[in-house]
Every structure is written in C-alpha cells, then in structure tokens.
Amino acid sequence: MSESPGQFSAAASAAGYLYQARLALFLCIPHLNAGSEIEVAIERFDDISFESHGQPKELLQTKHKINRVGNLSDSSADLWKTLRIWSEAAASDPSMPSRTKLALLTTGEAPAGSAADLLHPFNVSKAKKARDPKTAADILTSVASSSKNEALKPAFDAFLQLPERMRASLLSAIEIVDRQPLLSDLDAELENSLRLVAPPGKAGLAREMLEGWWWPRICSALTASGVQSIPIGAIEAKLDDIRDMLKRDALVANYEHAEPSPQEAAEYDEFRFVKQLRLVGIGGNRVSFAKRDYYRAFVQRSKWTRENVVLDEELEKFERLLIEEWEPRYAAMCDAHEGKEEDEAQLCADAREIYQWVETEARFPFRTLTAKFLNVGSYHILANDLRVGWHRDYKKLRDEDD
C-alpha cells in the first residue's frame, strides 16, 4: 500500500507547540509597564497562563491551524476539547470562573451566529453584536444533549454535569478570539508591537534579539522540575537592554562568535588573504583564526549594509583608517630593506611583525563598536583585495593570480 509523503508528518503538531511559545511572548507585550507582579507560563495551568503570586489570572487555550483550516462551529472538536478542560476545572473549583479570565485563541474562524461568535470579546464580533453568554450556553447545552459524537462524549458530559447556573458563569468568563495570526505571521505582529521600543527601522532586529533571549528562557522553564513561570519584569528588563543596544549610534555585533563551515574554511585556502599569510610563513592555528575573523567581519558587515544599519561611506571611512594605520609600518619595513642585499628570511620576519600588530594591537572603533573580529577581519578583507599586505612584495600575488 502506497503512502503519501507527509502522511504521518508531525509538522502541524510541531507548529502548534512553536506557536504556543511564540504567541505567549507576543501576548506579554501589552502587560509591560503594568506595574503588577505578573508572570507568564506555558503548560502550567493551561496552554498559556498569566499568573500573580502563583494564582492564575488568565488562562488561554491556543489552536493553530496551518493555512487557517478548521472552524469553531457548535460541534467543533477544538471548542469542545477546550470546554472539557475548563468545565472540569470549574467543577473542581466553582470560584474559578469568577476570578479567572478564560480565552480560546485560534487561527480558525467562528461562524456567524454560532456559540463561539456570541463569546467574542466586546466590540470584536464581526456582526457587531454584544456578547451573549446565556444564548451561547443554551446552544452548547442543546448540542451536548443531542450529539451522537462518541469521541466528544467526555467533553459533553463534563459540560452537562455543571449546574445550569455554573455553565452560564463559565461561559461568562470565556472569550473566543478567532482569526489570530498564524505562526508565520507573528514576525510582523511582534515587530509592530516593538516599534515603540526600537529606533526607526530596527524593529526587526529588536524582535530577533528578544526572541533569541526568549527561546532558551522558555525551554529552561519547561524543562525545570515543575514547570516554571517567567516574570513579565524579566521581559521588560531585556527590552530595556535591547533599547540601549539599539540606540541610533549603537551597533550590535551579531556574528562575534560565528564560525565558518568546514567547506567555507577550505575554500578560503585559495583566497589572497590566506596566500598572504602563507607567503610570510604563517600557518597552523593562526591561519584558522584568520579565516574565522575574515568570515565574521564579512558576514557582519554584509548584514549591517543589507539592513541599512551602516552606510557605505562609513565602511569606506573605517577602511581608510585601517589603511592609514598600516601604511607607516609597511613603509618603515620597506625602508629598512632599501639598498640592502635581498634577505627573504628577514623580509618574512619583518612582515610577521606587522601582522602580529594586526592580531594583537590594531583595535580601532567603528562607530561605537571596537571589536577584535571586526578589526582583524577587516584587515583580511583589505588584504584579500591587496589593498594592504605583510610581505614587501605582496602585490606580486596579483600577477600570480592573473
């Protein structure tokens, strides 16, 4: 029997879990600067929960449907599975609906006139109708009493076992928020919510930095002994750090610890900056370090240029500074050998001294950033173009390559 590709794919489930974690971060943004001790957790009291002093204040169920497939009809499995969870919680703690906001967030859509449609938040319903939990309770009670769906029978029973007044109370606490952004849409939604944090044009970078901090933090919370919550204040503090780093004149080094792939490192053996090093007798780990710095500087500068973080003339000015700092050292080496018998060993030794200065001392600021990888790597970019060199006769490499 043939099987279609992806028949047993877990992509939808994986997307749902990623959506849950990413949506939690997005929903934290409105809570910032609230001045209260609010914490957020995943899979603690519910899919997502907002808590205060260990007590849930808002419980959220999330339903992610790739390409928005799915609905919230009166017999929807998504709706009834959620109602079962909350019905059982209300049966165990009858006061829960009166002190906890319950929300079902879904990428699907509630049909007009359905129970889910009647549970939209105020002023959100597509039909511009007021919420009507009582009518929603009547609709859902009728479905639970008459449906022959055996798979949903535990959910129907949990709902019907609540007293009529309790069902109304439960539905009064529930909000159905449909047509929520898909997992792939959350980039834009998060960036839009961060526009007040980031300088103009840097909301995307702010999101990348915030999510780069969030994912390890939420993974740690989920794998701790007993699921942990994350204080909203910690998110606020991280955004303060990001705001400081993204000030108009500040530069963020994204690739300070990046490594070229083995294939890329091998390809660099044919680059002029590596040939320059080997020409003067530099090899081993120092060549590996040179490849690494070249890679880091190249990809970092490319990212800054691509995202309009820096201007071409800024890079040109920085390179001019590097060249002007190199020129007198190179000229002094050439002068020391002027009129003397050719001594290749000494030429290479003097060249290695210039390069050692690059490795250990040449540290010039690029705007607000003074970084070894940027200085050394930029010198290798210049050396690759033969705009600087270590051996007196380094420009002969051009003739060899040609």
N, C-alpha and C positions, 0 to 999 in steps of 0.2 A: 504494500500500500504506500503510495507516494505521500509525502508530507510537504506542505507549502513552506517556503522559507519564513522563519519567524513564527511558525505555528505555536511554538512553546516559548516565545520571546517574553522576557520579563521586563521589556522596555517600559511598558505602561506603569507597572508597579514601581520600577526604579524612578521614573519621572515623578510619580506621586510622592515618594519619600523625599526626593530632592525639592519638590515644590513645597512640601510641608515646612522644611527647614528654611527655605529661602523666603517663603511668604511670612514666616514668623519674624524675620529680620525686617521686612517691609512694614509689617504691622506695628513694629516697635517705634517707628519714626514719629507717629502722632503722639506717643506717650512721652517724648523727650521734653525736658523742661517742665514736666508736670508738677514737680516739687513733691512727689509722693514716692514712697518706697515700693515701687512696682517691680516685679521680676517676671521673666518670661521663661517658659519651659516647653519642651516637646515630649510627648508621650509620658507625661507625668500624671496629670489629672484628665487629660484629653489629648487630641492630636496636638493642639496648641493651647496653652493656658497662660493667662496673666494672673499673677498672684500678689498678695500683700500679707506679709507676716505668716507665710505658709498656708494661707487660705485662698482658694480660687475665687477670683472676682469676675473672670470672663473665661468661658470655655468655648473653644472653637473646634468644629469638625471641618476638615478640608476634603474636597472631592475634585481631583484634577482629571480632566478628560482630554486626551490628545485630540486636537482638531475640534474641540468642544462637542464631541459626541456624547450623548446622554441627555437626560431630562430630569425634571423634578415633578413629574405627574403625580397624581394622588396615590398611585400604586408603585411609585418608583422605589427600587431596592435601595438606592442611596439614601433617600429620605427616610425609609422605614428602619434601616440599619442604624441610622443616627438617632431616630426616635426611641429605638430599643435601649440604646446606651443611656440616654437621658431619662427615660421612663424608669429604668432600674435604679438609676442614681436618685431620682425623686422618691421612689418607693422606700429606699434605704434612709433618705434624709428629706422629709417633707418640707423642710425650710429652705432647701437648696434653690428652688426656682425664685424665691422671693429675694435672695441676696446675691444671685449669680446671673450674669448675662450669658445667654447661650446663643451661639451663632453657627450657622452652617454656611461656609463659603465654598462656592462651586464655580467651575468654569462653564457648567451647563446653564440651562435657562428654564425658569419656571413658567409653565403655560399660563396664559391669561385666565383668571378665574379659578385657578387651582388653589388648594390649601396653601401651598408654598408661596403663591403670588400674594395671598392675603396676609402672609407673615413677613413681607418685605419691611425693611426699616421705614420709618416715617419719611415721606417726601421722596421716596426712591421708586415706588411702584410704577411700572410702565403705564398703568392705567390711571395714575394719579389718584388712586383711591386711598383712603385711610386704612391702617391695619385693622384686621378683623379676626382676632384670635378665636372668638366664640364660634363664628361660622367655620373657621378652619378646623376647630375641634369637632364640630358636627360632621364635616366632610370626612375627616380621618376616622372618626368612630364608625361611620357607615361603612367605609372601606374595610376596616379591621374586622367588622362583624360579618361581612358578606363575602370577602375574598376567599377563593379556594387555593390561593398560592401557598403550598405547603412549606416552601423554602422561607417564606416570611412569617410563618405562623408564630415563631417565638417572639418576633417583634410586635405582631398584632396582640398577642396575649399580654406582653409586658405593658402595652399602652392601655388595653381594656381593663387590666387589673387595677389601674389607678381609679380612684373615685372620680366621678364626673367633675367635681369642683377642682380636683387636683390636675386633671387633664387641661382644664381651662387655664389654671395657674401656670402649668408647664409651658403651654403654647404662648402665654403672655410674655414669658421670659425668652422665647426663641425668636431670632431674626434670621431670615433666609436672604443671603446676599449672593445673587447669581451673577453670571457673566463676569466673573473675576478674571484678571489677566492670566494667560497661560504661563507656564514655566518660561517659555522663550520670550514672553513679553515683559518679564519682571526686570530685565536690564533697563528698559526705558522708564518703567514705573519707579524704580529705585533712583535712577539718575534724576528724574523730575523732582522727586521728594528731597533730593540732596542739593538742589540748586541754591538754596539759601546758605548752605554750608560751604560750598566750593566757590572759588573765584570763577568769573565768566570763562566758559569753555573747558572747565576742569571737572565737571560733574561726573563724567565717565571715569576719570582717574580716581575721584573720591569713592565711587562705588567699588571699583576694583580693590582699592586699599581696604575699605570697610569689609567687603566680603572675604578678602584674604585673611583678615583677622577673625571673622565670624566663623568660618568653616572649622578651623581647628578647635575653636572655643565650644562650638555646639557639639562636635564629635566627642570632646572631653566630657561634656556634661552628660551626654547619652551613655557613655561607657563607664561612668563613675559608679561606685557601689550605691545604688539608689539614684535614680535619675535626678540630676541637679538642675536648679533654675539659674538663670543669668540675670543679674540686676540690670535694669534699664540704665542705671547710672554708669555701668561699665561701658555700655554702648555710647552714652553721651560723652564720657571721658575720651574714648577712642576717636570720636568725631572731632573733639577739641584738638587732639593731636594732629588729625588729618588736616583740619583747618589751618593750623600753624604751619604744617609742612607745605601746604598748597598756597601760601601767600604768593602774591603775584611775582615776587622776585625769587622765591624759593624753587629749587629743583629737587626732584625726587629721583634717587638712584634705584631703578627697578632691577638692574642687572648686575649689581655689585658682586653678587655671589654666583652668577650664572656660569655654566661650563659648556664649552663647545662639545658637540657629539664626537665620538671617535672618528667618524667619517669626515667631519669638518676639520678636525685637528690634522688628519692625514693629508687633506687637500692643501692645507697651509704650507706643507713642505715645498710646494712649487711657487709660493709667494715670495716676492722680493724681500719682504722684511725678515723672513726666515733665512733666505740666502745671505742677507747682510750679516746676520749673526754668525752663521757658519763660516763665512769668509774670514772673520777675525778670530775664529777658534772658540766660539761659544756654543755649547751643546748641552745635552742631557736635560736635566730638570729646568734649567734656565730657558731653554727653547720652549719647553712645555708651558712655563709660566708666561712667556712672551705670547704664545698662541692664545692663552686664556685671556690675557689683558687686551689683546687685539680684538678678540671676539666680544668681550664685554663692552669695550668702548664703541665698537662698530654698531652693535645692536642697540645700545643705549642712545647713541647719537641719532640713529635712524628713527627710533621711537619718538624722541623729542621733536625731530624735524617733521615726521609724519603727522604728529598731533598738534603741530604749530606751537609747541611749548617754547621752542627757541627759534630764532631766525637764522637764516644762512649767514648773514653778516656777523652774528655773534660767534658762530663757529669759525668763520674766517679770521676774526679778530683774535680768538683764542689760539688758533694755529699760528698766526703771525707772532704771537707772544712766545710760543714754544720754539719757533724757528729762531727768533732773535736771541733767545737764551742759549740756544745751541751754537749759533754762528761763531761767537768769540772763542769758544772751546775748540771747535773744529779748526778755526783759523790758527789758533795757537799751536795745535798739533802739526798742521801743515808747515807752519813757520819753523818749527823745531827740526824738521827734516829737510828744509830748504838747503840746497848746496852740499848735502852730505851724501855719502855713498848709500845706495839703496840697502836698507836693512828691514826686510819683510817681517822678521820676528818682532822688532821694536815697533814697527808700524802697527802690527796687530795688538801688541801690548798697550800702546797708547790709545788705540781705538776702543779697547775693552775698558779703559779708564773712563772714557766719555760715556760709554753705555752703562757703566756702573753708576755714574752720576744720575742717569735717567732712572735706573732701577731704584736707587736709594734716596735721592735728594730732590729731584725735579718735581716739585709739588706747587702748582700754580692754580689759583682759583678760577673756576668757570662760573660766573655769576656768584651764587652763594655756596657753591659746592667745590670743595677741594678733596679730591679722591685719587688714590694711587692708581686704580684701574683706569680712570679717565685720562690721567696724565701719561702714564706709561703706554696705555693702549693707543692714545692719540699720536704719540711719537712713532709707534709702529705703523699707524695709518700713513703718516708722513713718510716714513722710511719705505713703505711699500710703493709710494709714488716717487721715490728717490728725491724727495724734497729735503730730506736730511739723511745723514749716513754716519757710519762709525769709522770705516776704513777711509784713508785719504783718497783712494781711487774707487770709491763705491759707485760712482756714476758709470763705470765701465760695465756694470751689470745690465745697463740698458742695451748696450751693444751686443752683449751675450744673448739677451732675450730676443733681440731683434734678429 
